[in-house]
């Protein structure tokens, strides 16, 4: 997680404290409130309204929003995995208003 600032939003399984510990142990940083320096958003779910609110906070917010399993799997493999298979919603591109249908493995 070196170079990552992970924003853990809402209730997650495993809990935010455990996810944060994994990020810290992997050389990254984490926060539990919105920070513009965040490189990744981790959440268990996010409604269309929450997505819209998040994007309104910072125009051009193009950070991947991923399921907590991304942190767990990345820590287990000791490397930052591609967030693609773990996307909660698409952060940029033509589908930015739609929630991604991709589920964490």
Number of C-alpha atoms within 10 A of each C-alpha: 21 13 10 18 21 27 24 27 19 14 12 18 12 14 12 21 13 14 23 21 14 21 23 17 14 19 13 16 20 25 16 15 11 14 14 12 12 19 18 18 22 28 21 17 18 18 12 13 9 11 18 13 11 14 16 11 12 11 8 10 15 15 17 20 28 26 26 25 20 22 26 16 14 18 18 11 10 13 13 17 15 10 17 16 15 23 24 26 26 22 21 13 8 8 11 15 15 13 17 15 12 14 14 15 9
